[in-house]
């Protein structure tokens, strides 16, 4: 594809990268076949090819940055199924993220939308604030649930994601260092996340137990917080980049002080962005080298456990989990894991080795509708995608659903009656840990 971007715009490093991506596109349209929003909204401008044309026209200053153009780009989930499909290797992610940053710099959204986005940036990355908000939400939920039909759609969508009861805080993550059980095979740092600390502290606990059980010393460096992904994908660089820099500094200090074989991340949406720190800071002379060193050792938890290997003696412990047939588990591919990180085989192989029957979900390449803050900002589209995902899962009649991302877990649980767990919860259980609370009604366990 030919481009005509001005020299002035090309002084921006991200625009130069975007131009190279645009030139790689041959506008074949294969990407539209796997785009979740294209069939729902039924418009060429609601698929990757149409959005690429829009972003090209914006960078060439041929169209205005108006409400209609912004809406088409806002409807993109950043699921990157189009990248998996594209025969030309177009890195769509290198277009949509700069486009969203351009929108935030150059377009003035309506007041309520600005307040909503600013509120998300001020709350979600900070566990204490997020916990306080959800606690208020759980108290008000019974009353608000009665009034749900009268609430604005965006508020109703947010209310549906508020749990009826908040889980207890993790005691394990309060300790800065967790020694390996038996001989130490590796030393790793674990990102405990921001929203996950509030919504799924049991996931971090299961991860810590699993990692130490297979021989990892696990460090939780002080000062590591939100990875920046949620706000970064909204185009908000002012709030996201400071989080990233703080994490880079803390992890780099840990690498120098005690050495790290890996930075393990159990939320694939976070892992995708942290793996990209090297790209994000490539033009920052102060952080370029440190960011690249951090990104080079980032591993999704399933990717890391699979590579390190689970000792056979631990897997044999799984034989007594259930008196009946093996648990039927539908594995859900988080978009950030299957499309962005290209990690597909590892979690399946781990679950099978642990004795579970792994079921393939039809149309697994399609997003569930969570996509970071998408189900809060675009509740109508997200709701339809969530219902479609729940219907696809129901087709294989599982006893449980496993996923590698807290956002997907919350989204699927909202639309499906099947217990939804993180992959590490099942692996922790299979190697000697406690039975996950979500499976309390099923037979078997330690």
ZAMARGU-4260 file (C-alpha; in steps of 0.2 Angstrom, whole numbers, plus 5000, padded with zeros to 4 digits):
<rodrens>
0) 5000/5000/5000 | 5007/5017/4995 | 5007/5031/5008 | 5008/5050/5008 | 5012/5055/5026
5) 5020/5072/5028 | 5038/5074/5033 | 5032/5083/5049 | 5022/5068/5055 | 5036/5056/5050
10) 5047/5065/5064 | 5036/5055/5076 | 5045/5038/5078 | 5028/5029/5080 | 5022/5036/5064
15) 5037/5030/5055 | 5034/5013/5061 | 5016/5014/5057 | 5020/5019/5039 | 5031/5003/5037
20) 5016/4993/5043 | 5004/5002/5031 | 5016/4998/5016 | 5015/4980/5021 | 4996/4979/5019
25) 4990/4973/5002 | 4971/4976/5007 | 4967/4957/5004 | 4953/4957/5017 | 4957/4940/5025
30) 4958/4949/5042 | 4939/4953/5041 | 4935/4935/5042 | 4942/4933/5059 | 4938/4951/5066
35) 4925/4949/5080 | 4917/4966/5077 | 4915/4965/5058 | 4901/4952/5058 | 4892/4961/5072
40) 4892/4979/5066 | 4892/4974/5047 | 4902/4988/5041 | 4919/4988/5031 | 4925/5002/5043
45) 4922/4990/5058 | 4935/4977/5052 | 4954/4978/5051 | 4955/4983/5033 | 4943/4997/5035
50) 4951/5003/5051 | 4968/5003/5042 | 4961/5014/5028 | 4955/5026/5042 | 4971/5026/5051
55) 4981/5029/5035 | 4969/5043/5030 | 4971/5051/5047 | 4990/5050/5046 | 4990/5058/5029
60) 4978/5072/5035 | 4965/5068/5022 | 4950/5065/5034 | 4946/5074/5050 | 4947/5067/5067
65) 4928/5067/5071 | 4916/5057/5082 | 4912/5045/5068 | 4930/5041/5064 | 4934/5039/5083
70) 4919/5028/5086 | 4925/5016/5072 | 4943/5015/5080 | 4935/5014/5098 | 4925/4998/5092
75) 4942/4989/5089 | 4945/4976/5103 | 4964/4975/5100 | 4962/4957/5100 | 4974/4955/5086
80) 4966/4940/5078 | 4969/4950/5062 | 4988/4948/5065 | 4986/4929/5066 | 4977/4929/5050
85) 4986/4941/5039 | 4996/4932/5026 | 5007/4948/5024 | 5012/4949/5042 | 5004/4966/5045
90) 5007/4971/5063 | 4990/4980/5066 | 4995/4983/5084 | 5008/4995/5078 | 4994/5005/5070
95) 4980/5005/5083 | 4990/5010/5098 | 4998/5025/5090 | 4981/5030/5083 | 4973/5029/5100
100) 4987/5040/5107 | 4984/5052/5093 | 4965/5052/5097 | 4969/5056/5116 | 4981/5070/5111
105) 4970/5078/5097 | 4952/5074/5100 | 4941/5081/5113 | 4928/5068/5119 | 4911/5072/5126
110) 4912/5077/5145 | 4905/5061/5152 | 4916/5050/5141 | 4932/5060/5147 | 4926/5058/5165
115) 4923/5039/5163 | 4940/5036/5155 | 4949/5047/5168 | 4940/5037/5181 | 4946/5021/5175
120) 4964/5027/5174 | 4963/5034/5192 | 4955/5018/5199 | 4959/5002/5190 | 4978/5002/5191
125) 4978/5005/5210 | 4972/4990/5220 | 4967/5000/5236 | 4957/5012/5226 | 4949/4998/5216
130) 4945/4988/5231 | 4937/5003/5240 | 4926/5006/5224 | 4921/4988/5223 | 4917/4987/5241
135) 4905/5001/5239 | 4898/4993/5223 | 4895/4976/5233 | 4885/4986/5246 | 4875/4995/5233
140) 4873/4981/5221 | 4856/4973/5228 | 4848/4990/5226 | 4855/4995/5209 | 4851/4977/5203
145) 4833/4981/5205 | 4835/4997/5195 | 4846/4990/5182 | 4833/4991/5168 | 4833/5010/5171
150) 4851/5013/5172 | 4862/5019/5157 | 4869/5005/5147 | 4887/5009/5151 | 4883/5009/5170
155) 4872/4993/5169 | 4887/4984/5160 | 4899/4990/5174 | 4887/4985/5188 | 4886/4967/5180
160) 4905/4965/5183 | 4904/4970/5201 | 4905/4954/5212 | 4892/4951/5225 | 4906/4948/5237
165) 4925/4953/5237 | 4938/4939/5240 | 4949/4940/5255 | 4966/4948/5252 | 4981/4937/5249
170) 4992/4933/5263 | 5005/4925/5252 | 5009/4941/5241 | 5013/4951/5257 | 5029/4942/5258
175) 5043/4948/5247 | 5052/4932/5244 | 5046/4914/5243 | 5059/4900/5243 | 5059/4885/5231
180) 5053/4869/5238 | 5068/4857/5237 | 5082/4861/5226 | 5081/4878/5218 | 5080/4876/5199
185) 5077/4895/5194 | 5074/4912/5202 | 5059/4922/5195 | 5049/4938/5199 | 5030/4937/5199
190) 5019/4951/5193 | 5004/4951/5205 | 4995/4964/5195 | 4982/4977/5200 | 4964/4972/5196
195) 4969/4954/5199 | 4975/4958/5217 | 4957/4963/5220 | 4946/4951/5209 | 4957/4936/5209
200) 4970/4935/5223 | 4968/4916/5224 | 4976/4916/5206 | 4992/4924/5213 | 4992/4912/5228
205) 4990/4897/5216 | 5004/4903/5205 | 5016/4905/5220 | 5012/4888/5226 | 5015/4880/5209
210) 5031/4890/5205 | 5039/4886/5222 | 5033/4868/5221 | 5042/4865/5204 | 5058/4873/5211
215) 5057/4892/5208 | 5062/4905/5221 | 5049/4918/5218 | 5053/4937/5222 | 5039/4950/5223
220) 5050/4966/5222 | 5043/4981/5231 | 5037/4995/5220 | 5031/4984/5206 | 5013/4989/5202
225) 5001/4990/5187 | 5010/4986/5171 | 5001/5000/5162 | 4992/4990/5149 | 4974/4995/5154
230) 4978/5013/5152 | 4990/5012/5138 | 4977/5003/5126 | 4966/5018/5129 | 4979/5029/5122
235) 4983/5037/5138 | 5002/5038/5138 | 5003/5051/5152 | 4996/5039/5165 | 5003/5023/5158
240) 5021/5026/5155 | 5025/5031/5173 | 5019/5014/5178 | 5030/5005/5165 | 5045/5015/5170
245) 5043/5011/5189 | 5041/4993/5185 | 5057/4993/5173 | 5067/5001/5187 | 5061/4989/5201
250) 5064/4973/5190 | 5081/4979/5183 | 5086/4982/5201 | 5081/4964/5205 | 5090/4958/5190
255) 5106/4966/5196 | 5104/4962/5214 | 5099/4943/5214 | 5097/4939/5196 | 5082/4933/5187
260) 5079/4919/5175 | 5062/4925/5171 | 5048/4938/5175 | 5033/4927/5176 | 5016/4935/5172
265) 4999/4926/5175 | 4988/4939/5167 | 4991/4937/5148 | 4984/4955/5145 | 4998/4962/5156
270) 5011/4950/5149 | 5008/4956/5131 | 5012/4974/5136 | 5027/4970/5147 | 5034/4959/5133
275) 5032/4975/5122 | 5041/4987/5134 | 5057/4985/5123 | 5047/4992/5108 | 5038/5005/5118
280) 5054/5013/5125 | 5065/5010/5110 | 5067/5029/5108 | 5069/5033/5126 | 5088/5034/5129
285) 5086/5032/5148 | 5075/5017/5147 | 5079/5009/5130 | 5092/4996/5136 | 5083/4992/5153
290) 5066/4990/5145 | 5074/4978/5132 | 5082/4968/5146 | 5066/4966/5155 | 5056/4961/5140
295) 5068/4948/5135 | 5065/4938/5151 | 5046/4940/5152 | 5036/4923/5151 | 5018/4919/5153
300) 5016/4907/5168 | 5010/4893/5157 | 5024/4896/5145 | 5037/4896/5159 | 5030/4881/5168
305) 5030/4871/5152 | 5048/4876/5148 | 5054/4872/5165 | 5044/4856/5166 | 5034/4849/5180
310) 5043/4835/5189 | 5034/4818/5185 | 5032/4814/5204 | 5021/4830/5206 | 5010/4825/5191
315) 5007/4808/5198 | 4999/4816/5213 | 4985/4821/5200 | 4979/4803/5199 | 4969/4804/5215
320) 4960/4820/5211 | 4943/4813/5206 | 4936/4795/5209 | 4927/4796/5192 | 4932/4801/5174
325) 4945/4815/5172 | 4938/4833/5174 | 4932/4840/5157 | 4940/4857/5155 | 4936/4868/5140
330) 4952/4879/5137 | 4948/4897/5132 | 4962/4905/5122 | 4964/4923/5128 | 4967/4934/5113
335) 4982/4942/5122 | 4989/4924/5124 | 4985/4916/5107 | 4986/4931/5095 | 4998/4943/5103
340) 5010/4931/5112 | 5007/4916/5101 | 5006/4904/5116 | 4994/4891/5112 | 5001/4873/5115
345) 5009/4875/5132 | 4993/4877/5143 | 4984/4863/5134 | 4999/4851/5136 | 5001/4856/5154
350) 4983/4852/5158 | 4983/4836/5148 | 4999/4830/5157 | 4990/4835/5174 | 4976/4822/5170
355) 4962/4834/5163 | 4952/4831/5148 | 4955/4847/5137 | 4940/4852/5126 | 4942/4864/5111
360) 4930/4878/5111 | 4922/4881/5094 | 4927/4898/5085 | 4941/4899/5098 | 4950/4913/5089
365) 4936/4925/5093 | 4937/4937/5107 | 4926/4935/5123 | 4923/4954/5123 | 4933/4958/5139
370) 4949/4966/5131 | 4955/4976/5145 | 4943/4990/5148 | 4932/4986/5132 | 4918/4978/5142
375) 4917/4994/5152 | 4918/5006/5137 | 4909/4996/5124 | 4896/4986/5134 | 4884/4982/5120
380) 4897/4974/5109 | 4906/4966/5123 | 4890/4959/5129 | 4886/4951/5112 | 4903/4943/5111
385) 4902/4937/5129 | 4885/4928/5125 | 4893/4921/5109 | 4908/4914/5119 | 4897/4906/5132
390) 4886/4898/5118 | 4902/4891/5110 | 4908/4884/5127 | 4891/4876/5130 | 4893/4866/5114
395) 4907/4855/5122 | 4898/4853/5138 | 4913/4856/5150 | 4913/4854/5169 | 4925/4869/5170
400) 4933/4882/5159 | 4951/4886/5160 | 4959/4903/5155 | 4975/4913/5157 | 4968/4930/5159
405) 4958/4938/5173 | 4948/4949/5162 | 4942/4934/5151 | 4938/4924/5167 | 4927/4938/5173
410) 4918/4941/5156 | 4915/4922/5153 | 4908/4920/5171 | 4896/4934/5168 | 4888/4925/5153
415) 4891/4906/5157 | 4885/4895/5172 | 4901/4884/5170 | 4915/4887/5184 | 4929/4897/5176
420) 4946/4895/5183 | 4964/4901/5179 | 4975/4887/5172 | 4987/4888/5186 | 4973/4884/5199
425) 4970/4868/5190 | 4989/4864/5189 | 4991/4869/5207 | 4977/4857/5212 | 4984/4843/5202
430) 5002/4845/5209 | 4996/4845/5228 | 4988/4861/5231 | 4970/4864/5237 | 4955/4861/5227
435) 4949/4877/5219 | 4934/4885/5227 | 4925/4886/5210 | 4925/4867/5210 | 4918/4865/5227
440) 4903/4856/5221 | 4913/4843/5211 | 4919/4826/5218 | 4938/4823/5222 | 4952/4834/5229
445) 4965/4834/5242
</rodrens>
